[in-house]
Amino acid sequence: MKRLDIEALRTLCAIAEHGGITRAAEHLSLSQSAVSHKVKRLEERIGCSLLTRQSGAPLLSEDGQRLLVYARRICAMHDEAVQSLSTRPISGHIRLGMTEDVTSSDLSRILGRFTRLHPNVSVRTHVRQSVVLQRELEKGEIDISMMQIFATDLRPSDTVLFTDLVHWVKAKDLELRCDCTIPFLAYDDDCFFKHWAMDIENTPATGLETILECASSAGIVSAVQSGLGVALLPGRYLTDEMQILDHQFSPPPELAYVLRVGRNSRSAHFKSFGKEVAKGVTPKVSLQVV
């Protein structure tokens, strides 16, 4: 029976992630010849070529790409098993608040992994707007919040998951008249984008009029593309059907996706959860617009 060596699989993952043997060797603190030797032995063991080794060709062969999918899963499960066996059992309850923007496949995967590692910790989750979550956190109604804030409002204790730029956008075929109020699309009455937009001094003289409130990013994107009005959107949600209007309006502050822990949430299970989130979140878009 053919057997796969975990360190050889980890080497293959590093080559794919870092774009070649040289950078993979630096990441793994190995020599290039050691990395090449691991791949060569793996190829011999399974009887197929994993790297193309041709200039201008994709780094991994078709077999290499196919094995990479399994290699990532095997390495992840291996590391999770080792961590589970070496982690002291913890227990407790976590009241988690998060915004719609972070309810992605990443979070489901993170919650699943955390539950497997710490089966005695229960996590109860609900979805609200960032402004609401901040109030709930201050009142002690939730323990941890995953939300968006302007980078100007960051606290030293916040864990920044990733950042993004916010843009004024509209549909390319939407004409804005100078003598009329500008139709504005907001996430909610408690939307901090809306609060900022209504407070800035140098909006066009005609001002903004909120014509739609929708808590879903997919809904706002769809409304913009349909030509209903102007919106403030993170860069990760911009599409080719939109026109950026940043030159016509005040530029918004940078957006930060953060993990914020309540003042009384310092126990081991809160810290462990925060580490898992910070390690597992990626700034990819998990959004479908129909």
C-alpha positions as a printed NumPy array, in Angstrom:
array([[  0.   ,   0.   ,   0.   ],
       [  1.266,   3.482,  -0.885],
       [  1.725,   5.719,   2.175],
       [  1.936,   9.49 ,   2.279],
       [  4.515,  11.13 ,   4.521],
       [  3.048,  14.094,   6.427],
       [  6.219,  16.19 ,   6.158],
       [  6.389,  15.604,   2.393],
       [  2.77 ,  16.73 ,   2.103],
       [  3.559,  19.795,   4.197],
       [  6.433,  20.548,   1.813],
       [  4.11 ,  20.337,  -1.177],
       [  1.691,  22.749,   0.525],
       [  4.543,  25.188,   1.205],
       [  5.673,  25.093,  -2.43 ],
       [  2.145,  25.863,  -3.627],
       [  1.585,  28.576,  -1.01 ],
       [  4.896,  30.387,  -1.449],
       [  5.25 ,  29.972,  -5.192],
       [  8.245,  27.711,  -5.612],
       [ 10.935,  25.577,  -4.036],
       [ 13.22 ,  28.474,  -3.083],
       [ 10.627,  30.361,  -1.045],
       [  9.237,  27.131,   0.395],
       [ 12.735,  26.244,   1.601],
       [ 13.032,  29.628,   3.331],
       [  9.626,  29.161,   4.981],
       [ 10.465,  25.632,   6.161],
       [ 14.02 ,  26.58 ,   7.203],
       [ 15.417,  23.891,   4.898],
       [ 17.869,  23.907,   2.034],
       [ 16.535,  23.893,  -1.533],
       [ 18.066,  20.482,  -2.086],
       [ 16.261,  19.103,   0.991],
       [ 12.918,  20.41 ,  -0.291],
       [ 13.579,  19.001,  -3.773],
       [ 14.552,  15.658,  -2.241],
       [ 11.301,  15.468,  -0.217],
       [  9.238,  16.13 ,  -3.345],
       [ 11.262,  13.638,  -5.37 ],
       [ 10.75 ,  10.895,  -2.777],
       [  7.028,  11.652,  -2.648],
       [  6.8  ,  11.426,  -6.44 ],
       [  8.617,   8.091,  -6.41 ],
       [  6.39 ,   6.777,  -3.641],
       [  3.114,   7.557,  -5.409],
       [  4.367,   7.068,  -8.964],
       [  3.547,  10.415, -10.553],
       [  5.071,  13.847, -11.167],
       [  3.834,  16.608,  -8.878],
       [  5.756,  19.606, -10.28 ],
       [  5.819,  20.646, -13.944],
       [  9.439,  21.932, -13.861],
       [  8.841,  23.831, -17.103],
       [  9.341,  27.559, -17.607],
       [  6.051,  29.393, -18.034],
       [  3.971,  26.36 , -17.052],
       [  1.85 ,  26.117, -13.886],
       [  3.935,  25.234, -10.832],
       [  2.047,  22.035, -10.016],
       [  1.066,  19.313, -12.462],
       [ -2.519,  18.07 , -12.652],
       [ -1.597,  15.255, -10.266],
       [  0.121,  17.791,  -8.022],
       [ -2.969,  19.986,  -7.925],
       [ -5.142,  16.986,  -7.118],
       [ -2.842,  15.841,  -4.301],
       [ -2.585,  19.408,  -2.954],
       [ -6.3  ,  19.399,  -2.074],
       [ -5.839,  16.28 ,   0.044],
       [ -2.486,  17.438,   1.43 ],
       [ -3.992,  20.605,   2.873],
       [ -6.808,  18.679,   4.498],
       [ -4.487,  15.989,   5.874],
       [ -2.033,  18.543,   7.324],
       [ -4.871,  20.569,   8.864],
       [ -6.409,  17.498,  10.496],
       [ -2.976,  16.317,  11.67 ],
       [ -2.226,  19.67 ,  13.332],
       [ -5.703,  19.838,  14.831],
       [ -5.33 ,  16.342,  16.323],
       [ -1.932,  17.204,  17.825],
       [ -3.299,  20.44 ,  19.287],
       [ -6.337,  18.67 ,  20.701],
       [ -4.191,  16.115,  22.516],
       [ -1.794,  18.738,  23.862],
       [ -4.455,  21.255,  24.961],
       [ -5.708,  21.286,  28.531],
       [ -9.493,  20.82 ,  28.652],
       [-11.385,  24.078,  29.043],
       [-15.068,  24.734,  29.525],
       [-17.428,  27.673,  29.527],
       [-19.93 ,  29.664,  27.501],
       [-19.282,  32.278,  24.812],
       [-21.885,  34.784,  23.662],
       [-20.64 ,  35.84 ,  20.227],
       [-21.978,  38.755,  18.242],
       [-21.021,  39.287,  14.622],
       [-22.054,  41.254,  11.57 ],
       [-23.444,  39.815,   8.353],
       [-20.135,  40.552,   6.622],
       [-18.262,  37.985,   8.719],
       [-20.81 ,  35.151,   8.538],
       [-18.72 ,  33.459,   5.878],
       [-17.584,  29.909,   5.24 ],
       [-14.402,  30.855,   7.124],
       [-16.337,  31.387,  10.329],
       [-18.257,  28.125,   9.998],
       [-14.969,  26.298,   9.571],
       [-13.423,  28.119,  12.53 ],
       [-16.401,  27.405,  14.798],
       [-16.348,  23.748,  13.762],
       [-12.643,  23.437,  14.526],
       [-13.022,  25.242,  17.867],
       [-15.88 ,  22.942,  18.865],
       [-13.836,  19.857,  18.061],
       [-10.852,  21.167,  20.016],
       [-12.942,  22.357,  22.966],
       [-16.169,  20.321,  23.136],
       [-16.945,  21.632,  26.63 ],
       [-17.212,  25.236,  25.453],
       [-20.599,  26.25 ,  24.072],
       [-20.797,  29.154,  21.608],
       [-24.072,  31.039,  21.105],
       [-24.065,  33.415,  18.15 ],
       [-26.269,  36.172,  16.779],
       [-25.943,  38.634,  13.886],
       [-26.413,  42.397,  14.338],
       [-25.068,  45.679,  12.98 ],
       [-21.677,  46.877,  14.277],
       [-23.177,  49.791,  16.22 ],
       [-25.595,  47.427,  17.979],
       [-22.817,  44.952,  18.78 ],
       [-20.715,  47.703,  20.344],
       [-23.618,  48.634,  22.616],
       [-24.222,  45.001,  23.548],
       [-20.534,  44.541,  24.34 ],
       [-20.493,  47.618,  26.579],
       [-23.593,  46.389,  28.448],
       [-22.121,  42.905,  28.912],
       [-24.865,  41.285,  26.819],
       [-22.257,  39.545,  24.637],
       [-18.695,  38.451,  25.383],
       [-16.978,  38.784,  22.   ],
       [-17.791,  40.758,  18.881],
       [-16.59 ,  40.236,  15.313],
       [-17.465,  43.424,  13.478],
       [-16.433,  46.26 ,  11.212],
       [-15.356,  49.656,  12.495],
       [-13.511,  52.587,  11.028],
       [ -9.787,  52.271,  11.685],
       [ -9.939,  55.639,  13.44 ],
       [-12.038,  53.95 ,  16.16 ],
       [ -9.616,  51.089,  16.842],
       [ -8.761,  50.276,  20.439],
       [ -5.368,  48.952,  21.57 ],
       [ -7.032,  45.722,  22.724],
       [ -8.747,  45.051,  19.359],
       [ -7.485,  42.195,  17.201],
       [ -7.457,  43.383,  13.584],
       [ -8.417,  40.506,  11.297],
       [ -7.947,  42.484,   8.079],
       [ -8.597,  45.929,   6.627],
       [-10.289,  47.311,   3.534],
       [-10.989,  50.632,   1.844],
       [-14.504,  52.059,   1.658],
       [-15.722,  53.667,  -1.567],
       [-18.639,  55.789,  -2.716],
       [-20.235,  53.874,  -5.601],
       [-23.178,  53.912,  -7.993],
       [-24.274,  52.064, -11.105],
       [-22.441,  53.249, -14.212],
       [-25.68 ,  54.24 , -15.947],
       [-27.182,  56.104, -12.972],
       [-27.205,  59.873, -13.538],
       [-27.024,  62.102, -10.449],
       [-28.744,  65.452, -10.853],
       [-27.155,  68.512,  -9.295],
       [-30.513,  70.015,  -8.261],
       [-31.843,  66.953,  -6.425],
       [-31.001,  65.116,  -3.248],
       [-28.799,  62.093,  -3.782],
       [-30.52 ,  58.737,  -3.187],
       [-28.513,  56.912,  -0.538],
       [-28.525,  53.174,   0.206],
       [-27.839,  52.288,   3.836],
       [-27.344,  49.024,   5.668],
       [-29.634,  50.043,   8.502],
       [-30.761,  53.026,  10.543],
       [-27.914,  52.011,  12.892],
       [-25.428,  51.738,   9.991],
       [-22.209,  53.541,  10.948],
       [-21.547,  54.228,   7.247],
       [-24.816,  56.171,   7.218],
       [-23.999,  58.016,  10.443],
       [-20.631,  59.092,   9.029],
       [-22.054,  60.069,   5.634],
       [-24.78 ,  62.225,   7.194],
       [-22.312,  63.979,   9.513],
       [-19.541,  64.949,   7.09 ],
       [-19.416,  68.612,   6.166],
       [-18.55 ,  68.591,   2.468],
       [-21.22 ,  66.369,   0.983],
       [-22.811,  67.87 ,  -2.116],
       [-25.005,  70.833,  -1.224],
       [-28.193,  68.957,  -2.071],
       [-27.391,  66.321,   0.562],
       [-28.273,  62.666,   0.894],
       [-31.679,  61.056,   1.235],
       [-31.868,  57.482,   2.492],
       [-34.202,  55.595,   0.153],
       [-33.323,  52.024,   1.139],
       [-32.151,  50.251,   4.278],
       [-30.913,  46.677,   3.935],
       [-28.79 ,  44.799,   6.476],
       [-27.377,  42.505,   3.79 ],
       [-24.268,  43.373,   1.77 ],
       [-25.672,  41.303,  -1.084],
       [-28.804,  43.439,  -0.973],
       [-26.851,  46.704,  -1.059],
       [-24.686,  45.476,  -3.938],
       [-27.765,  44.406,  -5.882],
       [-29.451,  47.771,  -5.236],
       [-26.371,  49.687,  -6.43 ],
       [-26.089,  47.595,  -9.585],
       [-29.794,  48.156, -10.264],
       [-29.249,  51.921, -10.251],
       [-31.293,  52.689,  -7.133],
       [-28.765,  55.059,  -5.632],
       [-25.349,  55.745,  -4.131],
       [-23.793,  53.63 ,  -1.385],
       [-20.676,  53.281,   0.705],
       [-19.19 ,  49.828,   0.119],
       [-15.997,  48.038,   1.165],
       [-13.62 ,  47.405,  -1.724],
       [-14.143,  43.637,  -1.474],
       [-17.708,  44.094,  -2.753],
       [-17.026,  46.296,  -5.779],
       [-18.01 ,  44.911,  -9.186],
       [-17.372,  45.905, -12.792],
       [-20.921,  47.269, -12.997],
       [-20.146,  49.989, -10.448],
       [-18.594,  53.43 , -10.81 ],
       [-16.433,  54.755,  -7.974],
       [-17.313,  58.313,  -6.934],
       [-14.575,  58.99 ,  -4.391],
       [-13.539,  62.202,  -6.176],
       [-17.025,  63.669,  -5.659],
       [-17.343,  62.972,  -1.935],
       [-15.262,  63.043,   1.225],
       [-13.059,  59.926,   1.437],
       [-14.193,  57.614,   4.254],
       [-11.697,  56.309,   6.819],
       [-10.156,  52.88 ,   6.312],
       [-12.36 ,  49.984,   7.399],
       [-11.1  ,  47.433,   9.94 ],
       [-12.58 ,  43.996,  10.56 ],
       [-11.891,  43.358,  14.237],
       [-12.34 ,  40.936,  17.075],
       [-13.234,  42.825,  20.254],
       [-13.495,  41.127,  23.633],
       [-15.594,  42.478,  26.498],
       [-14.007,  43.782,  29.69 ],
       [-15.098,  40.745,  31.709],
       [-14.186,  38.173,  29.048],
       [-10.605,  37.294,  29.973],
       [-10.927,  33.591,  30.795],
       [ -9.045,  30.834,  28.945],
       [-11.943,  29.867,  26.672],
       [-12.3  ,  33.446,  25.418],
       [ -8.577,  33.695,  24.692],
       [ -8.576,  30.325,  22.905],
       [-11.508,  31.351,  20.745],
       [ -9.841,  34.64 ,  19.841],
       [ -6.662,  32.84 ,  18.757],
       [ -8.613,  30.437,  16.536],
       [-10.472,  33.307,  14.842],
       [ -7.346,  35.406,  14.286],
       [ -5.548,  32.397,  12.825],
       [ -8.356,  31.246,  10.546],
       [-10.024,  34.329,   9.058],
       [ -9.124,  35.398,   5.523],
       [-10.317,  38.55 ,   3.72 ],
       [-12.133,  36.749,   0.931],
       [-15.593,  37.653,  -0.269],
       [-18.324,  35.154,   0.516],
       [-21.132,  36.937,  -1.256],
       [-23.607,  35.959,  -3.933],
       [-25.61 ,  38.593,  -5.767],
       [-28.622,  37.465,  -7.787]])
